[in-house]
Amino acid sequence: MIVKKIISKLTDGKKSKRVIPGFGLSLGFTMFYLSLIVMIPLSTLFFKTFSLTWEEFYSTISSPRVLSSFGLTFGASLTAGVINVIFGPLVAWSLVRYNFPAKRIIDALVDLPFALPTAIAGITLTSLYAENGWFGEYLLAIGIKSAYTPIGITIALIFIGLPFVVRTVQPVLEALEVDIEEAAASLGATRWQIITRVILPVIRPAVLTGFVLSFARALGEYGSVIFIAGNMPMKTEISTLLIITRLEQYDYAGAISIAVTMLAASFILILIINILQSRINKKNLIS
Amino acid sequence: MSIEVSNLTKIFNGFTAVDDVNFQIETGELVALLGPSGSGKSTLLRMIAGLEIPDNGTIHLTGKETTSASPRDRNVGFVFQHYALFKHMTIYDNIAFGLKVRKAPKHEIAPRVSELLELVQLRGLEKRYPSQISGGQRQRVAVARALAARPNILLLDEPFGALDAKVREELRKWILQLHEQTQVTTLFVTHDQHEALEIAHKVFVMNKGKIEQEGTPAEIFDHPATPFVAEFVGENNFVEAEVVEPHTVRWGQFTFRVNGYPTGQKIRIYFRPNDVYVSSAPESGSVNARISKTRFKGALIELHLVIETDKQIIAHVPKGVAHSSGFTEGAEVFVQITEYHAFRNSEHTIDESLVTI
């Protein structure tokens, strides 16, 4: 009934015939499915918070340890997202535009962070970046301590976020005709002008989508981070770990308070980015 | 001399796309590069624009050696078959692109763009995006964009190839008009002979990476230099025969006069359907024929003529003549071939031609 009401509102109350049929059915199913899979589990989380008093909630999330975990989680996720936005399109560009030996293998390699169990990724990265690891040794030699610091956490988040950016940008680059670049070159554009004025504006929406995906994934990441993080309270303790710790201590109220705050913050951030993106798209009217 | 190309060669993975090509184009000329797909005409154009680097030979543009200069240093406008407009920019920004990247003074850009919008008859569309205008309009924008920075040379690669017949027709007239106004040296690639013959001052017919013939549209059409040109440009009948006695080829009751071939030489004779003269009464030198089929071709009627039961040729006659003379299926008529071209019958070599009437 509710669905029908929404539909009739959406279609101005008129029963108009459409060329593409099944609007009611597909919207109904979408709503049902989203409720079942996403909304109901998340709303129980919210309902559970109502069983807490405001003081309980506030004292949990305002404790210095929790606040520092928020700062670390959002900070490292944002940094990793930004780094992926710079290097992801470069990887995509090389894969789309050039032919080189073992290209298919390298292409498949990009998906590895998707497929690899995160714990394995975490252990591998830790052994590489530890003080006696292959990379960690040399980084330490130039004064950078990577494992068990926020730097290590960021490295793990870059690792798991990279495929999101590459895989969203790649098809857009593939669809970008070489004609366009040739036209720009023959109109007198330098290589740099072609990149900034012709290619970047076209891939910008995809890059932004890749950023959102990589950022969102990083916020909730657990497995790959906890090994390399070292998990020192106030220093390298991420929010998801804090939630688990609280659960292990049977402090459900605490766990839920942190989880809901994370949820709300991520949702608002992603919403802002999406609004920004649709503004860009409207301005560009890319068909 | 605006474009001067010598010994130009381009090889892609062992395939010779352009094979030792030489030509010159005078300033202000409008030239068509005509040829079938894969004849190397686009590659030739792209080398002139600097979008491909030749393997051999040189290119001079307005007297300067530019064989391997970068595209932006050539001052050449290039128009692509599929427009290649910047989809994220308005029509205004598309046209202004060449001026902006060349750092033209700001106060010059707006007047120049509006001048070009006027020239391509698209005033009022400057705020639209390429997705919001029609194919013909897009191609006009592409031409305006290419002309914005006042290039010495305008190159068009199958510019009307993606458009429907009616719009092509319009744009052909428009490009002629545009050339009269701008007088910019123009070289365009096409596989459409009507387009080439109608617009160009001069036509280069290309085949297998080489220029087979170069001449005015009339020269190309009336005096094809090679069998390829005879077959590719316009419709043609051809018959194969042997030189039986000095200067004479016989094909059934038809006699063709040819010079310069020894007896016994196999010869190919080409003649156009409109050079077949059909009449309802016998005349001196005419041959009996029967109309086996007629086909409607607009202003013309195509007659399929059977001669001596086993030989078939095609003739075109004006519709009025066909009606008044009673040229219908099954009618007995008399045929003369008024103009023809003879070539040595060898598939792969191109010989000097010989034309007699």
HADDOCK unambig.tbl for C-alpha pairs under 7 A between the chains (distance, minus, plus):
assign (segid A and resid 179 and name CA) (segid B and resid 84 and name CA) 5.56 0.50 0.50
assign (segid A and resid 180 and name CA) (segid B and resid 84 and name CA) 4.99 0.50 0.50
assign (segid A and resid 180 and name CA) (segid B and resid 85 and name CA) 6.75 0.50 0.50
assign (segid A and resid 180 and name CA) (segid B and resid 86 and name CA) 6.82 0.50 0.50
assign (segid A and resid 182 and name CA) (segid B and resid 51 and name CA) 6.89 0.50 0.50
assign (segid A and resid 183 and name CA) (segid B and resid 78 and name CA) 6.99 0.50 0.50
assign (segid A and resid 183 and name CA) (segid B and resid 84 and name CA) 6.62 0.50 0.50
assign (segid A and resid 185 and name CA) (segid B and resid 71 and name CA) 5.99 0.50 0.50
assign (segid A and resid 185 and name CA) (segid B and resid 72 and name CA) 5.74 0.50 0.50
assign (segid A and resid 186 and name CA) (segid B and resid 71 and name CA) 4.85 0.50 0.50
assign (segid A and resid 186 and name CA) (segid B and resid 72 and name CA) 5.04 0.50 0.50
assign (segid A and resid 186 and name CA) (segid B and resid 76 and name CA) 6.79 0.50 0.50
assign (segid A and resid 186 and name CA) (segid B and resid 77 and name CA) 6.71 0.50 0.50
assign (segid A and resid 186 and name CA) (segid B and resid 78 and name CA) 6.70 0.50 0.50
assign (segid A and resid 187 and name CA) (segid B and resid 72 and name CA) 6.28 0.50 0.50
assign (segid A and resid 187 and name CA) (segid B and resid 77 and name CA) 6.81 0.50 0.50
assign (segid A and resid 187 and name CA) (segid B and resid 98 and name CA) 4.78 0.50 0.50
assign (segid A and resid 187 and name CA) (segid B and resid 146 and name CA) 6.75 0.50 0.50
assign (segid A and resid 188 and name CA) (segid B and resid 72 and name CA) 4.02 0.50 0.50
assign (segid A and resid 188 and name CA) (segid B and resid 98 and name CA) 6.04 0.50 0.50
assign (segid A and resid 188 and name CA) (segid B and resid 101 and name CA) 6.40 0.50 0.50
assign (segid A and resid 188 and name CA) (segid B and resid 102 and name CA) 6.22 0.50 0.50
assign (segid A and resid 189 and name CA) (segid B and resid 72 and name CA) 6.59 0.50 0.50
assign (segid A and resid 189 and name CA) (segid B and resid 101 and name CA) 5.37 0.50 0.50
assign (segid A and resid 202 and name CA) (segid B and resid 88 and name CA) 6.82 0.50 0.50
assign (segid A and resid 284 and name CA) (segid B and resid 88 and name CA) 5.14 0.50 0.50
assign (segid A and resid 285 and name CA) (segid B and resid 88 and name CA) 6.91 0.50 0.50
assign (segid A and resid 286 and name CA) (segid B and resid 87 and name CA) 6.42 0.50 0.50
assign (segid A and resid 286 and name CA) (segid B and resid 88 and name CA) 6.06 0.50 0.50
assign (segid A and resid 287 and name CA) (segid B and resid 131 and name CA) 6.22 0.50 0.50
